Each structure stands twice: as structure tokens, then as C-alpha cells.
Amino acid sequence: MNTFATRDQVRDAVLALLRDFLGTEAPSAITEATDPIKDLGLDSEDGVDFACLLSERFACTVPEDVNPLVNDAKHCGRRIGEIIDFMFALLNKA
């Protein structure tokens, strides 16, 4: 059974994981509009590490061809809200 039934639960978990990932570099305010690459100084390699942490935290597999920090289809970075939406959809796949 999925323990992350609501988007709010997924949001809270993603934000907590991102703050842990950033450590002392984490700004006090991270919102759904935050761009991890532009605003937090992360890069695509960090996205690979973050994907592993997301997989571990949510007990699911982030597909190997997906970088949670980058939207390849749009050729741009994902905002935090987009990462939350992606994880919520992944966790709630039938």
C-alpha cells in the first residue's frame, strides 16, 4: 500500500529530502516555484544522485532515463512543483 496517498505528503517528503540533500547549503525558503538548477546551483549529475535518494525514500524506482531535475522533453530544468507532480504520478501509477 502506498504510504504517500496525497500530493501534500509527497511534497513534504520531497522538500525534506531536498533540504537533507543540500545540507547546510539549503536556503530557508524552498517553494514549488524553485528551480533546483538555477536557484539552488545543482546540476544534472546531482539529479542522478537525487533520483537515487527519491527511489530509496519512496521505495519505488525512478526510471533510469529520467533525471528529476531536468525535463528532457522541454529542454529545461524542472521546478520543485514539477518534481513533486512527477513523483506523485509515479507513486500512483495503477
TORZADREN-471034 format. One record per residue (C-alpha): residue number from 1; residue in three letters; x, y, z. Coordinates in nm, 3 decimals, decimal comma, m for minus. Layout:
N
<NUM ALA <X Y Z>>,
...
//
This chain:
94
<1 MET <0,000 0,000 0,000>>,
<2 ASN <0,126 0,343 m0,091>>,
<3 THR <0,200 0,548 0,222>>,
<4 PHE <0,211 0,868 0,015>>,
<5 ALA <m0,153 0,892 m0,075>>,
<6 THR <m0,173 1,268 m0,116>>,
<7 ARG <0,025 1,518 m0,314>>,
<8 ASP <0,085 1,714 0,008>>,
<9 GLN <0,255 1,411 0,162>>,
<10 VAL <0,473 1,370 m0,146>>,
<11 ARG <0,553 1,745 m0,141>>,
<12 ASP <0,656 1,736 0,224>>,
<13 ALA <0,877 1,432 0,167>>,
<14 VAL <1,042 1,577 m0,148>>,
<15 LEU <1,112 1,909 0,025>>,
<16 ALA <1,258 1,735 0,332>>,
<17 LEU <1,473 1,513 0,113>>,
<18 LEU <1,596 1,810 m0,089>>,
<19 ARG <1,686 2,003 0,227>>,
<20 ASP <1,880 1,700 0,355>>,
<21 PHE <2,048 1,665 0,014>>,
<22 LEU <2,157 2,030 0,018>>,
<23 GLY <2,264 2,020 0,383>>,
<24 THR <2,400 2,349 0,508>>,
<25 GLU <2,364 2,494 0,157>>,
<26 ALA <1,983 2,473 0,178>>,
<27 PRO <1,812 2,811 0,166>>,
<28 SER <1,546 2,883 0,425>>,
<29 ALA <1,275 2,911 0,161>>,
<30 ILE <1,231 2,640 m0,100>>,
<31 THR <0,898 2,657 m0,279>>,
<32 GLU <0,730 2,473 m0,562>>,
<33 ALA <0,847 2,753 m0,793>>,
<34 THR <1,213 2,698 m0,701>>,
<35 ASP <1,431 2,580 m0,988>>,
<36 PRO <1,695 2,348 m0,837>>,
<37 ILE <1,943 2,417 m1,116>>,
<38 LYS <1,908 2,795 m1,146>>,
<39 ASP <1,813 2,876 m0,787>>,
<40 LEU <1,999 2,613 m0,586>>,
<41 GLY <2,309 2,561 m0,800>>,
<42 LEU <2,250 2,192 m0,866>>,
<43 ASP <2,340 2,025 m1,195>>,
<44 SER <2,229 1,722 m1,392>>,
<45 GLU <2,478 1,497 m1,210>>,
<46 ASP <2,315 1,600 m0,883>>,
<47 GLY <1,987 1,487 m1,042>>,
<48 VAL <2,121 1,132 m1,074>>,
<49 ASP <2,210 1,128 m0,705>>,
<50 PHE <1,876 1,285 m0,613>>,
<51 ALA <1,692 1,022 m0,823>>,
<52 CYS <1,859 0,751 m0,614>>,
<53 LEU <1,752 0,924 m0,293>>,
<54 LEU <1,395 0,964 m0,423>>,
<55 SER <1,385 0,595 m0,514>>,
<56 GLU <1,506 0,499 m0,168>>,
<57 ARG <1,276 0,737 0,019>>,
<58 PHE <0,963 0,642 m0,174>>,
<59 ALA <1,050 0,273 m0,215>>,
<60 CYS <0,999 0,292 m0,590>>,
<61 THR <1,216 0,305 m0,898>>,
<62 VAL <1,272 0,634 m1,074>>,
<63 PRO <1,328 0,523 m1,435>>,
<64 GLU <1,694 0,528 m1,536>>,
<65 ASP <1,620 0,756 m1,831>>,
<66 VAL <1,462 1,023 m1,606>>,
<67 ASN <1,657 1,295 m1,434>>,
<68 PRO <1,421 1,450 m1,178>>,
<69 LEU <1,593 1,788 m1,211>>,
<70 VAL <1,565 1,807 m1,590>>,
<71 ASN <1,265 1,797 m1,822>>,
<72 ASP <1,421 1,649 m2,133>>,
<73 ALA <1,106 1,697 m2,342>>,
<74 LYS <1,107 2,072 m2,276>>,
<75 HIS <1,489 2,100 m2,267>>,
<76 CYS <1,484 2,285 m1,936>>,
<77 GLY <1,508 2,231 m1,564>>,
<78 ARG <1,212 2,111 m1,361>>,
<79 ARG <1,081 2,330 m1,083>>,
<80 ILE <1,023 2,169 m0,744>>,
<81 GLY <0,648 2,154 m0,811>>,
<82 GLU <0,714 1,955 m1,130>>,
<83 ILE <0,934 1,710 m0,938>>,
<84 ILE <0,654 1,667 m0,683>>,
<85 ASP <0,398 1,610 m0,960>>,
<86 PHE <0,630 1,358 m1,130>>,
<87 MET <0,682 1,162 m0,809>>,
<88 PHE <0,313 1,174 m0,718>>,
<89 ALA <0,221 1,036 m1,061>>,
<90 LEU <0,493 0,770 m1,040>>,
<91 LEU <0,374 0,656 m0,696>>,
<92 ASN <0,011 0,643 m0,803>>,
<93 LYS <0,050 0,450 m1,126>>,
<94 ALA <m0,203 0,173 m1,141>>,
//
